[in-house]
Amino acid sequence: MKHYDIIAIGTGSAMNIVSTLLESGNDIKVAVIEKDDVGGICLTRGCIPSKMLLYPAELIKKIHEAKKFGIDAEVKSINFRKIMGRMRSNIRKEIEMIEHGLKSSPNIDLYQTQGEFIDDYTMKVGDEIIKGDKILLCSGSRPFVPKIDGLQEAGYITSDKLLLLDELPESIAIIGGGYIAMEYGFFLAMMGADVTVIEMLPRIIYGEEPEISELLQKEMAKIMDIKTGYKVTKVEKGAKKKIIAEGNNEKIEVEADEILVATGRISNADLLKPEKTGVKTDAHGWIIVNEYLETTKPNIWACGDAIGKHMFKHVANYESQIVYYNAFGNRRIKVDYHAVPHAIFTYPEVASVGMKEEEAKREHDILVGHYLYENTAKGEAMETKDYFVKVIVEKGSYKILGTHIIGPEASILIQEIINLMYTDSQSAIPIYRGMHIHPSLSEVVERAFYNLE
């Protein structure tokens, strides 16, 4: 049996902890276990590859809109294979660089296989048995595939498998209407595919503010067919795949060359058999942690997708800092999720941070401000229509509780607010006092705060 100071499961944000420890001069021995390509989900099959695909889609969308500005432009052809190849080539270079770094470190043993617990702090990796003093469970997540009659027989792809495509399907049906479905639906539609989205909830991106969700659905419906309120009950295999869904007191059928299942994600924790070392999971399989990110077993910590809190890379990076300080720095820092931002990289973009209006109303006396892009000089120049910023503050204190944006550069505009939400007062007052460049899109944020009601 090999003994290690640390066993790190997953090569995403867990590597933040390992690299910080080694760069600080700690003479420790670390076992790193990775069942997939090294680099973590974000790099290998998540945020990085998807954004490399979405940028060309955004360019195509802008070219399509150029005519309204007096520009006679057209997209003559789209080399789908080249777009996919560029993404995979760039990702592969990063993977190889990380793999080389891990293998060349004298302090690290890299196990490129699925590991599982067999006893307290003890794992089987391949043909070897290893034990660790401290263990980091940063094992990530995988696409959730619901049990649908005939789906396995007919065949489908997930967000993982989509990245391996070389040929664009003429038509594709997407089961699910969350952010993954919307981003890839946008990408595939801009590439030229006939896209149909089938969502069981009343609207797409249901977790966003209703008015954000409704406007994005209106915009996306211009390039794809969106069917909300329908649950897929059966899939039939044939010359084309037939999806049968029920809802709204009727049954519908959708035929497509390919099916993308985008119905959420589940934890990879079950693959590790964590119960054999005393680590508990909840009813949905997420690793249970306390406010310090400790699991139910001493000296075992978890962060990232595996705990199912906020499944974004920036959150996993933040959580890895908390684990580092608590596990190795003799600190007791509580995790703080009061201002977790996210963005959806469709066209228009969506960005959100903090509370939604209904949630804020239950806990605070609030003021809400709206402002339309089109009512700013820059928004008018861009001929934006209906896009807006919505801000929520506490009455009296002007403490920022939440912000929700739909429109160009939403993911950039919201950062001004995120940063203020991490100050001691979390006050909106600096937005009133700070000069905003005129004319710029940032004025739409400023004016939303000037329209509080």
C-alpha positions in Angstrom: 0.0 0.0 0.0 1.3 3.5 -1.0 0.8 6.3 1.6 0.3 9.9 0.6 -0.1 13.2 2.5 -2.9 14.1 0.1 -5.1 12.3 -2.3 -6.7 14.7 -4.8 -9.6 13.3 -6.8 -10.2 15.4 -10.0 -7.8 17.7 -11.9 -10.0 20.8 -12.0 -10.1 23.2 -9.1 -8.4 20.6 -6.7 -5.2 21.5 -8.6 -5.5 25.0 -7.2 -5.0 23.6 -3.8 -2.2 21.2 -4.8 -0.2 23.7 -6.8 -0.5 26.3 -4.0 0.9 23.9 -1.5 3.7 22.8 -3.7 4.6 26.4 -4.7 4.8 27.3 -1.0 7.7 24.8 -0.6 5.8 22.0 1.2 7.6 18.7 0.9 4.5 16.5 0.5 3.6 13.5 -1.6 0.3 13.8 -3.5 -1.7 11.2 -5.4 -3.8 12.8 -8.2 -6.6 10.6 -9.6 -8.4 11.5 -12.8 -10.6 9.2 -14.8 -10.9 11.5 -17.8 -8.6 13.9 -19.6 -6.8 16.1 -17.1 -7.8 19.7 -16.7 -11.3 19.3 -15.2 -14.7 19.6 -16.8 -14.4 23.4 -17.5 -11.4 22.9 -19.7 -12.1 19.6 -21.3 -15.9 19.5 -21.9 -17.5 22.5 -20.3 -17.1 26.3 -20.3 -13.9 26.6 -22.4 -14.8 24.5 -25.4 -18.4 25.7 -25.4 -17.3 29.4 -25.5 -14.9 28.6 -28.3 -17.9 27.4 -30.3 -20.2 30.2 -29.2 -18.0 33.0 -30.4 -18.2 32.0 -34.1 -21.9 31.7 -33.6 -22.0 35.2 -32.2 -20.1 36.5 -35.2 -22.6 34.9 -37.6 -25.5 36.4 -35.7 -23.9 39.9 -36.0 -23.3 39.5 -39.7 -27.0 38.6 -40.1 -27.9 41.8 -38.4 -25.5 44.0 -40.3 -28.0 45.0 -42.9 -30.0 47.2 -40.5 -26.9 49.4 -40.2 -26.5 49.8 -44.0 -23.9 47.1 -44.3 -24.4 44.6 -47.1 -22.7 41.5 -45.6 -23.5 37.8 -45.9 -22.1 34.5 -44.6 -21.0 32.6 -47.8 -20.2 29.4 -46.1 -19.5 27.9 -42.6 -16.8 25.3 -42.2 -18.3 23.4 -39.3 -15.4 20.8 -39.3 -12.8 23.6 -39.0 -14.8 25.3 -36.1 -14.9 22.0 -34.2 -11.3 21.2 -35.0 -10.0 24.6 -33.8 -11.8 24.0 -30.5 -10.5 20.5 -30.0 -6.9 21.4 -31.1 -6.7 24.3 -28.6 -8.2 22.2 -25.8 -5.9 19.3 -26.5 -2.8 21.6 -26.2 -4.0 22.7 -22.8 -4.6 19.1 -21.7 -1.2 18.0 -22.8 0.5 20.9 -21.0 -1.3 20.1 -17.7 -0.6 16.4 -18.1 3.1 17.1 -18.6 3.2 19.3 -15.6 1.5 16.6 -13.4 3.7 13.8 -14.6 7.0 15.8 -14.3 6.4 16.9 -10.7 8.5 14.8 -8.3 5.8 15.3 -5.6 2.9 14.0 -7.6 1.8 10.5 -8.7 -0.8 10.8 -11.4 -3.3 7.9 -11.6 -5.3 8.1 -14.9 -8.1 5.7 -13.9 -11.3 5.5 -12.0 -10.6 5.2 -8.2 -12.9 4.0 -5.5 -12.8 3.8 -1.8 -12.4 0.4 -0.2 -11.9 1.5 3.4 -11.3 4.5 5.6 -9.0 6.9 3.7 -8.1 4.0 1.5 -8.7 3.7 -2.3 -8.2 1.2 -5.0 -6.8 2.8 -8.2 -6.2 0.4 -11.0 -4.2 -2.5 -9.5 -2.9 -0.4 -6.6 -4.1 0.4 -3.1 -3.3 3.8 -1.7 -4.0 5.7 1.5 -4.1 9.4 2.3 -3.9 11.6 5.4 -6.1 14.2 3.8 -8.4 13.7 0.8 -9.9 16.3 -1.6 -13.1 15.1 -3.3 -13.4 17.4 -6.4 -14.7 14.7 -8.7 -17.1 16.9 -10.7 -20.3 15.9 -12.4 -21.6 14.3 -15.6 -24.7 14.8 -17.8 -27.9 13.5 -16.4 -29.9 11.4 -18.8 -33.5 10.8 -17.8 -35.2 7.4 -18.3 -37.2 7.9 -21.5 -38.8 5.0 -23.3 -36.8 4.2 -26.4 -34.1 6.9 -25.9 -31.2 4.4 -25.5 -32.3 2.4 -28.6 -32.7 5.5 -30.8 -29.4 7.0 -29.6 -28.6 10.5 -28.5 -25.7 12.8 -27.6 -24.9 14.8 -24.5 -23.0 18.1 -24.1 -19.9 15.8 -23.8 -20.4 14.0 -27.1 -21.5 17.1 -29.0 -17.8 18.3 -28.8 -16.8 15.3 -30.8 -19.0 16.1 -33.8 -17.4 16.7 -37.2 -20.6 16.8 -39.2 -23.4 19.2 -38.5 -26.8 17.3 -38.2 -29.4 18.8 -40.5 -31.9 18.8 -37.7 -31.5 18.3 -33.9 -34.0 18.1 -31.1 -32.8 19.3 -27.7 -34.5 17.8 -24.6 -34.3 20.4 -21.9 -34.4 24.2 -21.8 -31.7 25.3 -19.4 -28.5 27.2 -20.1 -26.7 24.3 -21.7 -29.6 23.7 -24.0 -29.9 27.4 -24.9 -26.2 27.9 -25.5 -25.8 24.8 -27.7 -29.1 25.4 -29.4 -27.9 28.9 -30.4 -24.6 27.5 -31.6 -26.2 24.8 -33.7 -28.8 27.1 -35.2 -26.2 29.6 -36.2 -24.2 26.8 -37.8 -27.3 26.1 -39.9 -29.1 23.2 -38.2 -32.8 23.1 -37.8 -33.2 23.2 -34.0 -36.2 22.2 -31.8 -36.1 22.7 -28.1 -38.5 20.7 -25.9 -38.8 21.9 -22.3 -41.2 20.4 -19.7 -41.4 23.6 -17.7 -43.6 26.6 -18.7 -40.6 28.6 -20.0 -36.9 28.2 -20.8 -34.1 29.0 -18.3 -36.7 28.7 -15.6 -34.3 29.7 -12.8 -33.9 33.2 -14.2 -36.3 36.1 -13.5 -39.5 35.5 -15.5 -39.1 38.6 -17.6 -35.6 37.6 -18.5 -36.7 34.1 -19.4 -39.6 35.3 -21.5 -37.5 37.8 -23.5 -34.8 35.3 -24.2 -37.4 32.8 -25.3 -38.9 35.4 -27.6 -35.4 36.1 -29.1 -34.4 32.4 -29.4 -37.7 31.6 -31.1 -36.5 33.6 -34.1 -33.8 31.0 -34.8 -35.3 27.8 -33.4 -38.6 26.1 -32.6 -39.2 26.2 -28.8 -41.9 24.0 -27.3 -42.4 24.6 -23.5 -44.7 22.7 -21.2 -44.1 19.4 -22.9 -42.5 16.3 -21.3 -40.8 13.8 -23.5 -42.4 10.4 -22.9 -41.0 8.3 -25.8 -38.4 8.2 -28.5 -38.7 6.0 -31.6 -35.8 5.0 -33.9 -36.3 5.3 -37.7 -34.9 7.1 -40.7 -35.2 10.1 -38.4 -35.5 9.9 -34.6 -39.0 10.7 -33.5 -39.6 12.4 -30.1 -43.1 12.1 -28.6 -44.0 14.6 -25.9 -47.1 15.4 -23.9 -48.3 18.6 -22.4 -50.7 21.5 -22.7 -53.5 18.9 -23.1 -52.0 17.5 -26.3 -49.4 15.1 -27.7 -46.8 16.3 -30.2 -44.2 14.6 -32.3 -40.8 16.0 -33.4 -38.6 14.3 -35.9 -34.8 15.0 -36.0 -31.6 13.6 -37.2 -30.0 13.8 -33.8 -31.1 14.3 -30.2 -29.2 16.4 -27.6 -30.1 15.5 -24.0 -29.5 18.6 -21.9 -31.5 17.9 -18.8 -29.0 18.8 -16.1 -26.1 17.2 -14.4 -25.4 14.7 -11.6 -22.5 14.2 -9.2 -19.7 11.8 -10.0 -19.4 11.0 -6.3 -21.2 7.7 -6.6 -18.4 6.3 -8.8 -16.0 6.7 -5.8 -18.1 4.7 -3.4 -17.6 7.4 -0.7 -19.8 5.6 1.8 -16.9 3.1 2.3 -14.8 5.9 3.9 -17.7 7.4 5.9 -18.5 10.3 3.5 -22.3 10.8 3.2 -24.2 12.0 0.2 -27.7 13.5 0.0 -30.7 12.0 -1.7 -29.6 13.2 -5.1 -26.0 11.9 -4.8 -24.3 15.3 -4.0 -21.5 15.1 -1.4 -22.7 16.6 1.9 -20.4 19.3 3.3 -20.7 21.8 6.1 -20.2 25.6 5.9 -16.4 25.0 6.0 -16.6 22.5 3.1 -15.8 19.5 5.3 -17.5 16.3 4.5 -19.0 14.0 7.2 -15.5 12.4 7.6 -12.7 14.2 9.3 -9.8 15.3 7.0 -11.9 14.8 3.8 -13.0 18.0 2.0 -15.1 18.5 -1.1 -15.7 21.3 -3.5 -16.9 22.1 -7.1 -19.7 20.3 -9.0 -19.5 17.2 -6.7 -21.2 19.1 -3.9 -24.0 20.5 -6.2 -24.2 23.9 -4.7 -23.4 26.3 -7.6 -22.0 24.4 -10.6 -19.8 27.0 -12.1 -16.0 27.1 -12.5 -15.6 30.4 -10.7 -17.5 29.0 -7.7 -15.3 25.9 -7.7 -12.2 28.1 -7.8 -13.6 30.1 -4.8 -14.5 26.9 -2.9 -11.0 25.6 -3.5 -9.6 28.7 -1.7 -11.9 27.9 1.3 -10.7 24.3 1.4 -7.1 25.4 1.2 -7.3 27.8 4.1 -9.4 25.4 6.3 -7.6 22.1 5.5 -4.0 23.4 5.3 -4.0 26.9 6.8 -5.5 26.2 10.2 -8.3 28.6 9.5 -12.1 28.3 10.0 -13.6 30.3 7.1 -17.2 29.8 6.2 -18.2 29.6 2.6 -20.2 32.6 1.4 -22.6 32.3 -1.5 -24.4 35.7 -1.1 -23.3 37.0 -4.5 -22.7 34.1 -6.9 -22.8 35.4 -10.5 -23.5 33.5 -13.7 -24.0 34.2 -17.4 -25.6 32.5 -20.3 -23.7 33.1 -23.6 -26.5 33.2 -26.0 -27.3 36.2 -28.2 -28.5 38.3 -26.3 -26.4 37.4 -23.3 -28.0 36.9 -19.9 -26.2 37.6 -16.6 -27.4 37.4 -13.0 -26.1 37.8 -9.5 -27.8 37.6 -6.1 -31.5 37.5 -5.3 -34.4 37.5 -7.6 -37.3 39.9 -6.9 -39.7 37.5 -5.3 -37.0 36.1 -3.1 -35.8 39.5 -2.0 -39.4 40.6 -1.2 -39.7 37.8 1.4 -36.6 38.9 3.3 -36.3 42.7 2.7 -38.2 45.9 2.1 -36.9 46.5 -1.5 -36.7 49.0 -4.3 -36.5 47.7 -7.9 -35.0 49.6 -10.9 -35.3 48.9 -14.6 -33.7 50.5 -17.6 -33.7 49.7 -21.3 -30.6 49.5 -23.4 -32.3 51.4 -26.2 -32.8 54.5 -24.0 -29.1 55.0 -23.7 -27.1 56.6 -26.5 -24.9 53.6 -27.1 -28.0 51.3 -27.0 -29.7 53.4 -29.6 -26.5 53.3 -31.8 -26.6 49.5 -31.6 -30.4 49.5 -32.3 -31.1 47.3 -29.3 -34.7 46.5 -28.6 -36.3 45.4 -25.4 -33.0 44.4 -23.6 -32.8 45.7 -20.1 -31.1 45.8 -16.7 -33.0 45.1 -13.5 -31.5 46.0 -10.1 -32.9 45.1 -6.6 -31.7 47.0 -3.5 -32.7 47.2 0.1 -34.8 50.3 0.8 -33.0 52.8 3.0 -29.6 51.2 3.1 -29.2 50.9 -0.7 -27.6 47.5 -0.2 -27.5 45.7 -3.5 -29.5 42.4 -3.3 -29.5 41.3 -6.9 -29.1 42.3 -10.5 -30.4 40.7 -13.7 -29.4 41.7 -17.2 -30.3 40.6 -20.7 -28.6 42.2 -23.7 -25.2 42.7 -25.3 -22.2 42.3 -23.0 -24.4 41.4 -20.1 -21.6 39.3 -18.6 -19.3 42.3 -18.6 -21.8 44.9 -17.4 -22.7 43.0 -14.3 -19.2 42.9 -13.0 -19.4 46.5 -11.7 -22.3 45.3 -9.5 -20.6 42.0 -8.4 -17.6 43.9 -7.1 -19.7 46.2 -5.0 -21.6 43.2 -3.6 -18.2 42.1 -2.2 -17.5 45.3 -0.3 -18.3 45.6 3.4 -21.5 47.7 2.9 -22.5 46.1 -0.4 -23.9 49.6 -1.2 -25.0 51.0 -4.6 -23.8 54.5 -3.6 -20.5 54.2 -5.6 -22.5 53.7 -8.7 -24.2 57.1 -8.2 -20.9 58.8 -7.4 -18.7 57.1 -10.0 -18.5 58.7 -13.5 -19.8 56.4 -16.2 -18.3 57.0 -19.7 -20.8 58.7 -22.1 -21.8 57.2 -24.4 -21.2 53.7 -23.3 -23.3 50.6 -22.4 -22.3 50.9 -18.8 -24.8 53.8 -18.5 -27.7 51.3 -18.7 -26.5 50.0 -15.3 -26.1 53.4 -13.9 -29.6 54.5 -15.0 -31.2 51.4 -13.7 -30.1 52.5 -10.2 -31.5 56.0 -10.9 -35.0 54.4 -11.6 -35.6 52.7 -8.3 -39.3 52.3 -7.4 
